[in-house]
Amino acid sequence: MGNTTSDTPFNIHVTGRHIQVTDAMKSHVIDKLSKLDKFNEKIIEVHVTMDIQKLDHKIVIVMKFRSEEHTSE
């Protein structure tokens, strides 16, 4: 499932692997990531992938800037 929002200054896509992304989870991600615009006005898009496999929970964030792309796990 993928979700996109336009309430922030940049696009945020939230995707779940092996998990259903609830509205509360999506809202939490959007709330936290929307604060990034204060630090860098060059952000144009953020992809968040939530993955759960048994006891291993992982979130991957890929941020696209006007001139480059960064990934964090």
N, C-alpha and C positions, 0 to 999 in steps of 0.2 A: 504494500500500500504506500503511495506517495502523497504527500500533502504539500501545498504551496500557499503562501500567504502574501498579501500585498500591504499589510498594515505597517510594515517596517520600511525603512529607507532602502532596503535591499531585499531580494527574493530569498526566502528560506524554504528548502525542501526537506521534509521529514519522512524518512522511510524506515520501515521495520522489517527485519529479517528474523523469521521464527517468532515473531511477536506482532500482535495487533496494536498499532499506535492509537491510544485513546486521545480524546480531546484534551484531557488534563495533561497528558504527557506532551502533546504538541504545544499547548499553552505555556508550559514550563520552559520548553526549549526556546520558544519565540521570545518569552520574557527575558531570559538570560542572554540570548544572542542579540537582541535589539539594543542592548547596552554597548555593544562593540562599536556602533557608529560614532560614539563620542571619541573613540581612540583612532579611528581610521576611516576617513570619508571615502576612500577608494574601494571599499568592499562593494561588489555588485551582486554576489550570489553566494549562498551558503547551503551545502548539502549535508544533512545529518542522517547517519544510518545507525539505528539501534539494533543490536544483535544479542540474543540470549540463547545460550546452549548449556542446558543444565545449570551449573553453578558459575559459568563463565559469562559475565555481562560485559559487553563492549559497546562503546559509542565511537564512531569515526566521524570527524568533522572535516569537510573539504571546503575551504574558503577560496573563492575566486575574486581576485582583485583586477583592477583595470589592466595591469601589466603582467601579473603572475598568478600562480595558484599554490596554495599551501594546504597540507594534510596533517591532521593530528589524530592520534589514536589514544 
